[in-house]
Amino acid sequence: MTDGRGVEDESDDSYSFDIGADPLELTGSSDHRVLAPAPSGAGWVVMDGPGAGSTVLPAGSTTPGEYQLTTALPSRDEALSGKSPMIIVHCPHSNRGSIPRLLASVASASQSTLGLAAAVLLPSAAPLAHTQWLSSCQAASLRIADPACYLRDGDLLKVKKINSYAPKRAPYLLRAELDIAEVLDAQRLVGANLLLSPGSVVDPADAENSLDTVFEQADDALAALDDFERLALNLTVSQQWLTNPVLRDTLLARLIDQEQFDVWYIRVQWPSSLPTFHQPTDRKLLDGYKRLAQLATDEDRLLLLPQTGLTGWLQLGFGATAFGASLAGAGHAFREESQRGGGPTERVQRYFEPSLLHTVERSAHAVVATAAEYSQCQCPYCPLLWKKPDWDHQLAELHHLYWMGRLAAVESMTGRPRPAAVRRTVRTALKTAATLPLTGPNVPQHLPVWDQIL
């Protein structure tokens, strides 16, 4: 299986939707349920209790007395209005069935002040699997099927090679000339409601011509839209495009000229040396992200930053609209494909500490818990996680992803404007970290750098 950076390697192409085991469903749930009008307008999404997140009651059906109605989830166009931040939840390669409930939990906790997007990588599985998973994510306002055309440009980025399943899953990747209609149809087939242009890699060695090609592909995609469809300008770039002043200024200037696109979906590859769940501390890269986010808000564009985790969350304070995360580390970072060999290693027991904006080793949790202002997490997953005798990686990952959603709604959580809410959250975490005797990878080394650019 892929770690999110390349193409999933299944044993055969009959791969079907792996619903997996929802750990909260297995422990039993209250019969009490809360309903929210679905983003599509077709019925209600169950927000709590059995079947949370993936069950929709038919429109016009009578709601039983034990059900409570709550605020409507935003529609696609409401989510793309720019009024509220968003989180993009990338489909994980395992435990997919736990995501619909998580989305509902995040929506409920944020009182529908947050836009939710569910995203799949088209070459990673058969179309039916993607269709089933996207349709199960009923709380998501946006459904995205990334064509991953950057895989065609393995000489420009360090990505996995296109494997033997591509002819059935994403045949457009193997064409000598990219067929824009085929790329769009592949997204429509699985139920995407925000289409992406191909997202080919922009070559830093031939900047102007490469940008021309990518924008021409996007223009062709825009011209091929049906009524009521929406398209995002999809770009994939190496970190050079944000760290090199000349390349960055070229990119930003050309983006301004593309007035026909109101949504930008921009993926930046990070170095493979970055440890799992750690944030980049390269000041040039972070300044580049900041400039990009500020440009988006200045030009009234929506900037969506897939696979960026907390670094993408930070950009909400500068004008970005959305960032992406998932259960696995690759959903939090689009890193270079590493050439490291060796067999499997024992998984590190990790726990995301919201008070530090950092993932620490399990053993460090007791240290963090000594902080004066620390309070035990009351997310849907932690009570069971800490009750179990053995460490449950799935529950820890769900806790982490849940908090990514809560942090995306930091504006409504704190009652402050988004930039101020992000600044205060970072500086509070920095002060907390300074009081704790943390060592090694448990030290949130990104916080001082973030504080400098805020």
Phi, psi and chi 1 to 4 in degrees:
 res  aa     phi    psi   chi1   chi2   chi3   chi4
   1 MET       -  153.2  -71.9 -171.6  176.8      -
   2 THR   -77.5  158.9 -178.4      -      -      -
   3 ASP   -97.4   12.9   56.8    5.5      -      -
   4 GLY   104.8  -11.8      -      -      -      -
   5 ARG   -96.6  -14.4  -72.5  170.4  -78.4  175.0
   6 GLY  -136.8 -139.1      -      -      -      -
   7 VAL  -110.4  134.3  177.4      -      -      -
   8 GLU   -66.3  140.0 -162.2  162.1  -18.0      -
   9 ASP  -112.5   90.1 -173.0   11.7      -      -
  10 GLU   -89.9  161.8  -64.0  -68.9  -18.2      -
  11 SER   -68.7  -28.6   58.4      -      -      -
  12 ASP  -155.6  172.3   59.8   64.2      -      -
  13 ASP   -90.2   12.1 -155.4   50.3      -      -
  14 SER   -90.4   13.4   62.4      -      -      -
  15 TYR   -49.9  128.8  168.8   72.0      -      -
  16 SER  -120.2  175.0   60.6      -      -      -
  17 PHE   -61.7  120.4 -179.1   55.7      -      -
  18 ASP   -91.0   93.6  172.4   20.5      -      -
  19 ILE   -65.4  -29.6 -170.5   65.2      -      -
  20 GLY    67.2 -175.4      -      -      -      -
  21 ALA  -108.8  120.8      -      -      -      -
  22 ASP   -79.7  112.8 -176.6  -24.4      -      -
  23 PRO   -60.9  -31.1   20.9  -32.0      -      -
  24 LEU   -74.4  -33.6  -64.0 -170.5      -      -
  25 GLU   -65.6  -36.1 -160.8   74.7   64.0      -
  26 LEU   -70.0  -25.6  -67.1  176.3      -      -
  27 THR   -86.4   -4.1   61.6      -      -      -
  28 GLY    91.5  149.7      -      -      -      -
  29 SER  -139.3  160.7  -56.3      -      -      -
  30 SER   -68.3  149.8  166.7      -      -      -
  31 ASP   -76.1  -12.0  -71.2  -24.3      -      -
  32 HIS   -68.6  132.7  171.3   70.7      -      -
  33 ARG  -132.7  146.8  -67.2 -175.3 -178.0  178.6
  34 VAL  -114.6  135.9  175.7      -      -      -
  35 LEU  -112.6  145.7  -58.4 -179.4      -      -
  36 ALA  -130.6  137.9      -      -      -      -
  37 PRO   -54.7  133.2  -26.2   36.1      -      -
  38 ALA   -68.0  150.9      -      -      -      -
  39 PRO   -55.7  -33.0  -26.1   35.0      -      -
  40 SER   -76.8  -14.1   63.1      -      -      -
  41 GLY    84.6   -0.1      -      -      -      -
  42 ALA   -97.9   82.2      -      -      -      -
  43 GLY    90.5 -153.8      -      -      -      -
  44 TRP  -129.3  144.8  -63.5  -84.2      -      -
  45 VAL   -94.6  132.1  178.7      -      -      -
  46 VAL   -76.5  121.0  178.8      -      -      -
  47 MET   -97.2  -14.6  -55.1  -62.5  -74.0      -
  48 ASP  -151.1  157.5 -168.1   17.3      -      -
  49 GLY    80.8 -167.1      -      -      -      -
  50 PRO   -56.9  134.1  -24.3   34.1      -      -
  51 GLY    76.5   14.4      -      -      -      -
  52 ALA   -58.3  137.0      -      -      -      -
  53 GLY    90.1  -38.8      -      -      -      -
  54 SER  -110.4   -4.0   59.2      -      -      -
  55 THR   -99.5  129.9  -58.9      -      -      -
  56 VAL  -123.1  123.5  175.3      -      -      -
  57 LEU   -79.9  141.2  -60.8 -178.3      -      -
  58 PRO   -59.4  145.0  -20.9   32.4      -      -
  59 ALA   -59.9  136.8      -      -      -      -
  60 GLY    89.9   -9.3      -      -      -      -
  61 SER   -75.4  153.6   61.0      -      -      -
  62 THR   -80.2  132.1  -57.5      -      -      -
  63 THR   -86.8  127.8   57.1      -      -      -
  64 PRO   -60.0  158.2  -20.6   32.0      -      -
  65 GLY   -61.8  -27.5      -      -      -      -
  66 GLU   -78.4   -4.8   68.3  -91.9   20.5      -
  67 TYR   -87.5  143.1  -74.7   73.6      -      -
  68 GLN  -113.5  140.1  -67.3 -176.9   -2.8      -
  69 LEU   -95.3  141.1  -61.8 -178.8      -      -
  70 THR  -130.3 -176.2 -171.6      -      -      -
  71 THR   -57.5  140.7  -51.9      -      -      -
  72 ALA   -64.1  141.7      -      -      -      -
  73 LEU   -73.7  144.1  -62.8  164.9      -      -
  74 PRO   -64.8  144.3   21.2  -31.3      -      -
  75 SER   -74.7  175.1   66.2      -      -      -
  76 ARG   -55.7  -51.0  177.7 -161.0   64.7  179.6
  77 ASP   -69.9  -31.5  -68.6  -20.6      -      -
  78 GLU   -66.9  -40.3  -72.3  170.5  -19.0      -
  79 ALA   -65.1  -30.9      -      -      -      -
  80 LEU   -93.1   13.8  -68.2  174.2      -      -
  81 SER   -79.9  -17.4   68.4      -      -      -
  82 GLY    86.5   -0.2      -      -      -      -
  83 LYS   -75.1  -28.7  -64.9  179.0 -179.3  178.4
  84 SER  -127.0  149.5  -59.7      -      -      -
  85 PRO   -70.6  166.9   27.3  -34.2      -      -
  86 MET  -137.3  156.2  -70.6 -169.4  -75.2      -
  87 ILE  -122.9  134.6  179.7  171.0      -      -
  88 ILE   -97.2  117.5  -55.9  165.2      -      -
  89 VAL   -98.6  112.2  175.5      -      -      -
  90 HIS   -80.2  137.5  -61.0  -77.2      -      -
  91 CYS   -61.5  123.0 -177.4      -      -      -
  92 PRO   -77.6  163.5   29.0  -33.8      -      -
  93 HIS   -82.4   -9.6   68.7  -98.2      -      -
  94 SER  -145.8  163.2   61.6      -      -      -
  95 ASN    58.5   35.5  -59.2  -41.9      -      -
  96 ARG   -61.8  -31.9  -63.9  172.0  175.0   88.0
  97 GLY   -68.1  -11.7      -      -      -      -
  98 SER   -85.0  -12.7   61.1      -      -      -
  99 ILE   -73.2  -41.8  -61.2  -58.0      -      -
 100 PRO   -54.7  -43.9  -29.3   37.5      -      -
 101 ARG   -64.9  -42.4  176.7 -170.8  -71.7  -86.6
 102 LEU   -58.6  -44.9 -178.9  139.8      -      -
 103 LEU   -58.9  -43.0  -67.7  172.6      -      -
 104 ALA   -64.2  -39.6      -      -      -      -
 105 SER   -64.2  -42.3  -62.5      -      -      -
 106 VAL   -65.6  -43.0  169.2      -      -      -
 107 ALA   -61.8  -41.6      -      -      -      -
 108 SER   -66.0  -43.6  180.0      -      -      -
 109 ALA   -66.3  -32.3      -      -      -      -
 110 SER   -90.0    1.6   66.3      -      -      -
 111 GLN    53.6   40.8  -61.7 -178.8  -25.6      -
 112 SER    60.8   25.0  -59.3      -      -      -
 113 THR   -90.8    7.2   60.1      -      -      -
 114 LEU  -126.5  139.8  174.7   68.6      -      -
 115 GLY   -89.0  139.1      -      -      -      -
 116 LEU  -117.0  136.1  -61.6  171.7      -      -
 117 ALA  -125.6  138.5      -      -      -      -
 118 ALA  -110.7  131.4      -      -      -      -
 119 ALA  -132.1  138.3      -      -      -      -
 120 VAL  -119.0  157.3  -63.0      -      -      -
 121 LEU  -101.8  111.6 -161.4   67.4      -      -
 122 LEU   -53.7  -42.8  -79.9  176.5      -      -
 123 PRO   -72.5   -5.1  -16.7   31.8      -      -
 124 SER   -81.1  -15.4   69.0      -      -      -
 125 ALA  -162.1  171.8      -      -      -      -
 126 ALA   -68.1  151.2      -      -      -      -
 127 PRO   -54.1  -38.5  -28.2   35.6      -      -
 128 LEU   -61.1  -39.8  178.5   59.5      -      -
 129 ALA   -61.9  -43.6      -      -      -      -
 130 HIS   -65.1  -42.7  -67.9  -40.1      -      -
 131 THR   -59.5  -45.5  -57.8      -      -      -
 132 GLN   -64.0  -43.9  -68.8  175.2  -37.2      -
 133 TRP   -68.7  -45.9 -173.3   77.1      -      -
 134 LEU   -61.1  -41.1  -73.4  173.0      -      -
 135 SER   -69.5  -23.9   64.5      -      -      -
 136 SER   -76.8  -20.0   76.3      -      -      -
 137 CYS   -86.5   69.1  -65.6      -      -      -
 138 GLN   -69.2  -22.2  -66.1  -69.4  -15.7      -
 139 ALA   -81.2   -8.8      -      -      -      -
 140 ALA   -81.6  128.8      -      -      -      -
 141 SER   -77.2  -34.1  -57.2      -      -      -
 142 LEU  -113.5  139.4  -58.5 -176.7      -      -
 143 ARG  -123.9  119.5  -61.0  176.3 -173.9 -179.8
 144 ILE  -119.6  133.9  -61.4  170.1      -      -
 145 ALA  -121.7   95.8      -      -      -      -
 146 ASP   -72.1  122.1 -166.2  -35.2      -      -
 147 PRO   -71.9  -16.5   25.3  -34.0      -      -
 148 ALA    56.2   41.7      -      -      -      -
 149 CYS   -68.8   -9.3  -70.6      -      -      -
 150 TYR   -63.2  -19.7   58.4   81.6      -      -
 151 LEU   -66.3  -19.2  -66.9  171.6      -      -
 152 ARG   -73.3  -15.5  -68.8  165.4   50.8   93.8
 153 ASP  -114.4   51.4  -56.8  -51.3      -      -
 154 GLY   -64.9  -14.1      -      -      -      -
 155 ASP   -82.6  -11.5   55.2  -28.6      -      -
 156 LEU  -105.4  -24.9  -61.4  176.7      -      -
 157 LEU  -131.1  157.6  -69.2 -177.1      -      -
 158 LYS   -90.9   93.8  -66.3 -179.4  180.0  179.0
 159 VAL  -131.0  163.5  -66.0      -      -      -
 160 LYS   -66.5  151.6  -75.7 -170.2  174.5 -177.9
 161 LYS   -71.1  150.2  -66.4 -179.0  179.3  179.8
 162 ILE   -66.5  126.4  -60.8  172.1      -      -
 163 ASN   -93.7 -174.0   67.7   22.2      -      -
 164 SER   -71.9  -10.6   59.4      -      -      -
 165 TYR   -86.7   -8.6  -61.9  109.6      -      -
 166 ALA   -57.6  -38.0      -      -      -      -
 167 PRO   -56.8  -31.9  -27.6   36.2      -      -
 168 LYS   -92.6  -34.8  -68.7 -175.9  178.6 -179.9
 169 ARG   -87.0  -40.9  -63.4  176.3  177.1  177.5
 170 ALA  -149.1   69.4      -      -      -      -
 171 PRO   -61.6  -22.5   19.4  -31.6      -      -
 172 TYR   -63.1  -22.5   53.8   82.8      -      -
 173 LEU   -66.7  -22.1  -67.3  176.7      -      -
 174 LEU   -99.5   -2.4  -56.7  177.7      -      -
 175 ARG   -72.1  144.0  -49.0  -71.9 -172.2 -145.1
 176 ALA   -63.2  -39.7      -      -      -      -
 177 GLU  -116.8  131.5  -65.8  -69.3  -27.4      -
 178 LEU   -68.9  128.4 -161.2   59.7      -      -
 179 ASP   -95.7  106.5 -173.6  -30.4      -      -
 180 ILE   -62.7  -40.8  -56.5  -59.3      -      -
 181 ALA   -61.5  -39.3      -      -      -      -
 182 GLU   -66.2  -38.8 -173.9  178.7   17.8      -
 183 VAL   -63.5  -43.0  172.0      -      -      -
 184 LEU   -68.5  -42.1  -66.3  178.7      -      -
 185 ASP   -63.2  -34.5  -75.4  -18.3      -      -
 186 ALA   -63.5  -34.8      -      -      -      -
 187 GLN   -74.3  -41.5  -62.1  173.3   60.4      -
 188 ARG   -61.4  -38.7  -66.3  177.2  177.6  124.0
 189 LEU   -57.3  -35.8  176.9   64.4      -      -
 190 VAL   -96.1    1.9  -60.0      -      -      -
 191 GLY    98.1   20.0      -      -      -      -
 192 ALA   -66.3  139.7      -      -      -      -
 193 ASN  -114.3   -2.6   65.0    1.8      -      -
 194 LEU  -125.0  108.1  174.8   63.9      -      -
 195 LEU   -82.9  153.2  -56.9 -179.3      -      -
 196 LEU  -116.9  143.3  -55.6 -179.8      -      -
 197 SER   -67.7  167.9   62.3      -      -      -
 198 PRO   -54.4  -37.9  -30.0   37.8      -      -
 199 GLY    77.7   34.8      -      -      -      -
 200 SER   -61.5  156.1  -59.4      -      -      -
 201 VAL   -72.4  137.8 -179.9      -      -      -
 202 VAL   -91.8  121.9 -173.0      -      -      -
 203 ASP   -81.0  116.9 -175.2   -2.0      -      -
 204 PRO   -67.9  -21.4   23.7  -32.6      -      -
 205 ALA   -79.4  -13.2      -      -      -      -
 206 ASP  -141.7   61.1 -171.0   17.9      -      -
 207 ALA   -56.8  -55.3      -      -      -      -
 208 GLU   -64.4  -48.2  -68.0  -69.0   -8.7      -
 209 ASN   -66.6  -38.3  -71.5  -29.2      -      -
 210 SER   -66.2  -41.8 -174.8      -      -      -
 211 LEU   -63.1  -39.5  -75.5  168.2      -      -
 212 ASP   -57.8  -45.0  -76.6  -17.7      -      -
 213 THR   -62.6  -46.2  -62.1      -      -      -
 214 VAL   -64.0  -40.9  169.8      -      -      -
 215 PHE   -71.2  -34.3  -67.4  144.7      -      -
 216 GLU   -65.3  -41.4  -73.4  170.8    4.3      -
 217 GLN   -60.5  -41.3  -69.8  175.8  -12.4      -
 218 ALA   -67.2  -38.1      -      -      -      -
 219 ASP   -63.6  -41.3  -78.0  -25.2      -      -
 220 ASP   -63.1  -38.9  -70.4  -17.0      -      -
 221 ALA   -66.1  -40.2      -      -      -      -
 222 LEU   -63.2  -39.7 -168.5   62.9      -      -
 223 ALA   -69.7  -19.7      -      -      -      -
 224 ALA   -95.5    5.3      -      -      -      -
 225 LEU   -71.7  146.7  -66.3 -174.0      -      -
 226 ASP   -87.2  171.0  -66.0  -27.4      -      -
 227 ASP   -56.3  139.1  -68.5  -18.4      -      -
 228 PHE    72.1    2.8  -53.1  112.5      -      -
 229 GLU   -82.1  153.2  -72.1 -173.0  -32.6      -
 230 ARG  -123.0  146.1  -63.2  -72.9  -62.9  -89.9
 231 LEU  -130.4  140.5  179.0   81.7      -      -
 232 ALA  -109.4  139.1      -      -      -      -
 233 LEU   -71.0  117.6  172.3   62.4      -      -
 234 ASN  -106.4  121.6 -176.9   15.8      -      -
 235 LEU  -128.1  142.8  -63.8  178.1      -      -
 236 THR  -126.2  124.9  -54.3      -      -      -
 237 VAL  -137.3  155.7  -61.0      -      -      -
 238 SER   -78.0  165.2   65.2      -      -      -
 239 GLN   -65.4  -18.8   65.1  172.4  -13.2      -
 240 GLN   -54.2  -33.4  -71.9  176.8  -89.9      -
 241 TRP   -67.7  -17.8  -76.6   92.1      -      -
 242 LEU  -106.5  -24.4  -65.1 -172.2      -      -
 243 THR   -91.5  -27.1   59.0      -      -      -
 244 ASN   -88.0  117.8 -177.7  -60.4      -      -
 245 PRO   -56.8  -38.5  -23.3   34.1      -      -
 246 VAL   -67.9  -47.9  174.7      -      -      -
 247 LEU   -64.0  -41.8  -72.4  173.3      -      -
 248 ARG   -61.8  -45.7 -176.7 -170.3   62.4 -143.2
 249 ASP   -65.5  -35.6  -69.2  -13.4      -      -
 250 THR   -63.5  -46.6  -61.5      -      -      -
 251 LEU   -61.5  -47.5  174.6   63.0      -      -
 252 LEU   -64.7  -40.8  -61.2 -174.6      -      -
 253 ALA   -64.1  -41.2      -      -      -      -
 254 ARG   -70.7  -34.4  -65.3  -64.4  -56.4  -85.1
 255 LEU   -62.4  -40.6  -78.9  171.4      -      -
 256 ILE   -59.3  -35.9  -66.9  174.9      -      -
 257 ASP   -70.4  -19.7  -68.4  -20.5      -      -
 258 GLN   -86.8   68.0  -50.8  -54.4  -49.9      -
 259 GLU   -68.3  -15.6  -62.7  179.4   -2.9      -
 260 GLN   -75.8  -11.5   65.5  -84.8   37.8      -
 261 PHE  -111.4  122.6  -58.4  107.0      -      -
 262 ASP  -101.3   -5.2   59.1   -9.6      -      -
 263 VAL  -128.3  128.9 -176.3      -      -      -
 264 TRP  -112.1  130.8  -61.0  -18.7      -      -
 265 TYR  -119.4   98.2 -169.7   88.9      -      -
 266 ILE  -119.8  122.7  -59.6 -179.0      -      -
 267 ARG  -111.1  129.0  177.0 -175.4  -84.7  110.4
 268 VAL  -118.8  128.9 -178.2      -      -      -
 269 GLN   -84.5  133.9 -170.1  168.6   57.6      -
 270 TRP  -100.8  162.6  -62.8   -9.9      -      -
 271 PRO   -68.2  150.0   22.7  -33.4      -      -
 272 SER   -70.4  -17.6   59.3      -      -      -
 273 SER   -71.6  -12.7   57.2      -      -      -
 274 LEU   -71.3  122.5 -172.0   68.9      -      -
 275 PRO   -64.2  155.4  -20.8   32.7      -      -
 276 THR   -56.9  133.4  -58.3      -      -      -
 277 PHE    65.5   12.0  -67.5  122.7      -      -
 278 HIS   -97.5  154.0  -77.9 -123.7      -      -
 279 GLN  -100.8  146.8  -50.4  -53.2  -49.3      -
 280 PRO   -60.0  141.0  -17.0   28.2      -      -
 281 THR  -114.5    7.1   56.3      -      -      -
 282 ASP   -66.7  112.5 -176.3  -23.9      -      -
 283 ARG   -61.6  -36.2  178.9   64.5 -174.8  -92.6
 284 LYS   -65.7  -41.3  -68.9 -178.6  179.7  179.3
 285 LEU   -64.6  -44.9  175.7   60.7      -      -
 286 LEU   -66.7  -37.5  -66.0  173.5      -      -
 287 ASP   -65.4  -35.2  -78.5  -22.0      -      -
 288 GLY   -64.8  -43.6      -      -      -      -
 289 TYR   -59.2  -44.0  -91.7  121.0      -      -
 290 LYS   -60.6  -45.5  178.6  179.7  178.9  179.2
 291 ARG   -61.4  -41.1  -71.8  -80.8  -55.6  -83.6
 292 LEU   -63.2  -45.4  179.1   61.3      -      -
 293 ALA   -66.0  -40.2      -      -      -      -
 294 GLN   -66.1  -39.3  -70.8  174.0  -31.4      -
 295 LEU   -61.6  -42.4  178.3   69.2      -      -
 296 ALA   -58.7  -46.5      -      -      -      -
 297 THR   -70.9  -34.6 -166.7      -      -      -
 298 ASP   -65.0  -33.5  -71.8  -13.7      -      -
 299 GLU  -100.1   10.8  -61.9  -63.1  -38.3      -
 300 ASP    57.3   42.6  -66.1  -36.7      -      -
 301 ARG  -111.0  153.5  -45.6  -67.7  173.6   83.2
 302 LEU   -96.0  123.2  -58.1 -171.5      -      -
 303 LEU  -104.4  115.8  174.3   60.8      -      -
 304 LEU  -107.4  126.7  -45.5 -174.7      -      -
 305 LEU  -117.4   88.4  -63.0  169.7      -      -
 306 PRO   -67.0  152.0   27.0  -35.5      -      -
 307 GLN    52.3   51.1  -69.7  176.9  -97.2      -
 308 THR  -125.1  -12.7   47.1      -      -      -
 309 GLY    54.3 -137.3      -      -      -      -
 310 LEU   -64.6  -31.7  -79.8  168.6      -      -
 311 THR   -64.0  -38.5  -65.2      -      -      -
 312 GLY   -68.5  -37.5      -      -      -      -
 313 TRP   -58.7  -41.6  169.0   81.0      -      -
 314 LEU   -56.1  -34.9  178.6   69.2      -      -
 315 GLN   -69.5  -15.1  -53.0  -45.6  -49.3      -
 316 LEU   -59.4  -31.4  -62.6 -177.6      -      -
 317 GLY   -72.1  -14.9      -      -      -      -
 318 PHE  -108.3   -5.3  -58.2  124.8      -      -
 319 GLY   128.8   -5.1      -      -      -      -
 320 ALA   -67.0  156.1      -      -      -      -
 321 THR  -100.6  -34.2  -60.8      -      -      -
 322 ALA  -148.2  153.3      -      -      -      -
 323 PHE  -134.4  162.5   66.5   96.0      -      -
 324 GLY  -114.9  147.9      -      -      -      -
 325 ALA  -153.9  171.5      -      -      -      -
 326 SER  -159.5 -165.9 -172.2      -      -      -
 327 LEU   -77.8  -42.0  -64.7 -177.8      -      -
 328 ALA   -86.6  161.5      -      -      -      -
 329 GLY   -60.7  -32.6      -      -      -      -
 330 ALA   -66.0  -24.0      -      -      -      -
 331 GLY   -71.2  -17.0      -      -      -      -
 332 HIS   -99.2   -7.4  -64.3 -104.9      -      -
 333 ALA  -160.0  125.9      -      -      -      -
 334 PHE   -91.1   83.8  179.7   58.6      -      -
 335 ARG   -91.3  160.7  -68.2 -167.9  -59.1  -89.2
 336 GLU   -60.3  142.1  -64.7  172.8  -25.7      -
 337 GLU   -67.6  122.2  178.4   61.7   31.6      -
 338 SER   -82.0  147.4  174.1      -      -      -
 339 GLN   -97.3   11.1  -59.5  -57.6  -46.2      -
 340 ARG   -62.7  138.7  -70.3  173.0  -65.4 -174.6
 341 GLY  -103.3 -158.3      -      -      -      -
 342 GLY    95.9  163.3      -      -      -      -
 343 GLY   -82.9 -175.5      -      -      -      -
 344 PRO   -66.3  146.9   23.4  -32.3      -      -
 345 THR  -115.3  159.6   57.7      -      -      -
 346 GLU   -66.4  135.0 -175.6  176.9   -6.6      -
 347 ARG   -69.0  137.3  -66.0 -177.8   67.9 -177.9
 348 VAL   -76.3  134.9  177.2      -      -      -
 349 GLN   -81.4  107.3  -63.5 -179.3    0.0      -
 350 ARG  -116.3  153.0  -64.3 -174.5  174.3   95.6
 351 TYR  -143.3  127.7 -176.6   75.2      -      -
 352 PHE   -80.1  125.5  177.2   69.5      -      -
 353 GLU  -102.0  104.3  -64.3  -72.7   -2.6      -
 354 PRO   -57.5  -33.5  -23.1   33.4      -      -
 355 SER   -69.0  -17.8   62.3      -      -      -
 356 LEU  -108.6   -9.6  -66.0 -179.8      -      -
 357 LEU    51.7   47.2  -61.9  175.9      -      -
 358 HIS  -159.5  148.4 -174.1   51.1      -      -
 359 THR   -95.7  125.6  -60.1      -      -      -
 360 VAL  -116.9  167.3  -58.4      -      -      -
 361 GLU   -69.6  150.9  -64.5  167.0  -20.4      -
 362 ARG   -54.1  -38.9  178.9 -171.4 -179.8 -175.0
 363 SER   -63.5  -22.8   58.3      -      -      -
 364 ALA   -83.9  -10.3      -      -      -      -
 365 HIS   -60.3  -39.7  172.0   71.1      -      -
 366 ALA   -61.8  -33.7      -      -      -      -
 367 VAL   -68.2  -45.2  175.9      -      -      -
 368 VAL   -63.7  -35.9  179.3      -      -      -
 369 ALA   -67.0  -12.0      -      -      -      -
 370 THR   -82.5   -8.6   63.1      -      -      -
 371 ALA   -60.5  141.4      -      -      -      -
 372 ALA   -57.5  -38.3      -      -      -      -
 373 GLU   -94.7    7.8  -58.0  -60.3  -38.0      -
 374 TYR   -70.9  138.1 -173.3   84.0      -      -
 375 SER  -132.6  140.9   58.7      -      -      -
 376 GLN   -63.2  137.2 -167.5   69.9   29.3      -
 377 CYS   -65.5  135.6  177.0      -      -      -
 378 GLN  -113.2   27.7  -63.3  -59.9  -45.9      -
 379 CYS   -66.4  168.1   78.0      -      -      -
 380 PRO   -62.8  -15.5  -22.2   33.5      -      -
 381 TYR  -105.4  -28.0  -51.9   99.8      -      -
 382 CYS   -66.8  -39.2  -82.0      -      -      -
 383 PRO   -54.3  -42.5  -29.1   37.2      -      -
 384 LEU   -74.3  -38.6  180.0   58.3      -      -
 385 LEU   -57.8  -47.8  172.9   64.8      -      -
 386 TRP   -80.3  -14.1  -66.1  112.8      -      -
 387 LYS   -82.7  -27.5 -174.1 -176.0  -61.2 -176.9
 388 LYS   -73.8  142.3  -61.0 -177.1   74.1  168.7
 389 PRO   -69.4  -31.2   24.0  -33.5      -      -
 390 ASP  -109.2  149.0  -62.3  -39.4      -      -
 391 TRP   -67.4  129.1 -170.6 -110.3      -      -
 392 ASP  -106.3  103.9 -170.7  -45.6      -      -
 393 HIS   -61.9  -36.8  -68.6  -79.0      -      -
 394 GLN   -63.0  -45.0 -178.3 -173.2   -3.2      -
 395 LEU   -63.7  -39.2  -73.8  169.7      -      -
 396 ALA   -64.0  -39.8      -      -      -      -
 397 GLU   -67.3  -38.5  -69.0  168.7  -15.1      -
 398 LEU   -66.9  -39.2  -73.1  164.5      -      -
 399 HIS   -57.3  -45.6  153.7   83.2      -      -
 400 HIS   -61.6  -49.5 -172.5  175.1      -      -
 401 LEU   -66.1  -37.9 -174.5   54.0      -      -
 402 TYR   -57.0  -43.3  173.2   86.0      -      -
 403 TRP   -72.0  -26.1  -91.7  101.0      -      -
 404 MET   -61.3  -40.7  -68.3  -65.2   96.4      -
 405 GLY   -67.0  -42.0      -      -      -      -
 406 ARG   -63.5  -40.4  -68.4  -59.4  -53.6  -83.8
 407 LEU   -67.0  -33.1  -73.7  167.6      -      -
 408 ALA   -60.4  -30.1      -      -      -      -
 409 ALA   -94.4   27.2      -      -      -      -
 410 VAL   -60.3  -29.4   66.7      -      -      -
 411 GLU   -62.0  -48.3 -173.7  174.3    3.3      -
 412 SER   -76.0  -28.7   61.7      -      -      -
 413 MET   -65.1  -37.4  -77.0  174.1   56.3      -
 414 THR  -101.4  -16.8   61.5      -      -      -
 415 GLY    74.2   17.3      -      -      -      -
 416 ARG  -114.5  156.7  -63.4  175.3  178.6  -84.9
 417 PRO   -56.3  150.4  -24.3   33.8      -      -
 418 ARG   -53.8  -49.1 -157.1  177.6  -50.4  168.7
 419 PRO   -59.4  -42.3  -23.6   34.7      -      -
 420 ALA   -67.5  -37.5      -      -      -      -
 421 ALA   -65.3  -41.3      -      -      -      -
 422 VAL   -65.5  -46.4  169.6      -      -      -
 423 ARG   -58.3  -48.2  -76.2 -164.2  -59.2  -89.8
 424 ARG   -64.0  -40.0  178.2  170.7  -73.0 -105.0
 425 THR   -63.5  -42.6  -57.9      -      -      -
 426 VAL   -65.4  -45.9  170.1      -      -      -
 427 ARG   -70.5  -31.3  -74.4  168.3 -179.5  161.1
 428 THR   -66.1  -41.8  -61.1      -      -      -
 429 ALA   -63.8  -39.3      -      -      -      -
 430 LEU   -64.0  -41.9 -177.1   60.8      -      -
 431 LYS   -66.0  -40.1  -70.4  178.2 -177.9  178.0
 432 THR   -63.0  -45.8  -60.5      -      -      -
 433 ALA   -61.3  -34.6      -      -      -      -
 434 ALA   -66.8  -19.9      -      -      -      -
 435 THR   -92.8   -4.7   66.9      -      -      -
 436 LEU  -110.3  141.9  -59.6  173.0      -      -
 437 PRO   -83.3   63.0   31.5  -35.3      -      -
 438 LEU   -87.5  150.6  -62.2  169.0      -      -
 439 THR  -136.0  163.4   59.3      -      -      -
 440 GLY    56.6 -137.5      -      -      -      -
 441 PRO   -68.9   -8.1   25.2  -34.3      -      -
 442 ASN   -81.1   -9.8  -60.3  -48.8      -      -
 443 VAL   -81.1  123.5  177.8      -      -      -
 444 PRO   -77.3   81.2   27.0  -32.3      -      -
 445 GLN   -67.5  -16.3  -62.8  178.2   -8.0      -
 446 HIS   -76.5  -23.0   56.6  -75.8      -      -
 447 LEU   -63.3  -44.3  -67.4  179.5      -      -
 448 PRO   -61.3  -35.1  -22.4   33.7      -      -
 449 VAL   -69.3  -43.0 -176.6      -      -      -
 450 TRP   -58.9  -43.5  -75.4   10.7      -      -
 451 ASP   -60.5  -33.4 -171.5   48.3      -      -
 452 GLN   -69.1  -32.6  -68.2  172.0   11.6      -
 453 ILE   -95.4   -7.4   67.6  172.6      -      -
 454 LEU   -74.2      -  -78.1  168.3      -      -
